[in-house]
């Protein structure tokens, strides 16, 4: 039996994608434009490309945020010159609107509550900023069920670095071989966790990939896996 389960946060317990879409839609409307599906989709695609560049060290945090804003403005119409401070202001406003729209998945609390009731140790490991991710966990009402929320910012390293998974296992005082890691990203939450000595489980809510023994489409499917091991 697994002695502990580590969950990813964004798009696993917390519906980051929907929250971000609502946030950018509100931002575009404030700018006097129409938040069409094309504009929102372009914002998401641009974010993915820039996140890859940031992960490779090609750009830093401020550059990432400013390029996202400039990309959004380009999708809204003719290119316009905008200063770095103005980009920072617009991005800060997006974050405000995004936080107003925070949504948790309906199955998050029930699953964590049941695992906690069964005596399984629980934790969250997320590649995100410390203060915001801690607020999300509090907002979702899941802090009472987990031993802690570990972020890449606080750890000084991000998934899929093996040290991140192992640091949480050490804090839980459970050997990695008895720990299950669950998340929506196949590379970070399945392969990365497995390479670090844990058991990985990919949560594919959109059912984009074929079923496999280490892929689930509903969070509730964690329960029989944990309790039957």
ZIKAWO-V790056 format. One record per helix or strand of 2 or more residues. SS is the DSSP state (H for helix, E for strand). FROM is the first residue (numbers start at 1). LEN is the number of residues. If there is no record, write none. Layout:
ss->SS from->FROM len->LEN
ss->SS from->FROM len->LEN
//
This chain:
ss->E from->4 len->4
ss->H from->16 len->15
ss->H from->37 len->19
ss->H from->61 len->16
ss->H from->84 len->17
ss->H from->107 len->11
ss->E from->121 len->6
ss->H from->130 len->11
ss->H from->143 len->3
ss->E from->149 len->3
ss->H from->152 len->4
ss->H from->162 len->11
ss->H from->176 len->3
ss->E from->179 len->5
ss->H from->186 len->10
ss->E from->199 len->5
ss->E from->215 len->2
ss->H from->221 len->8
//
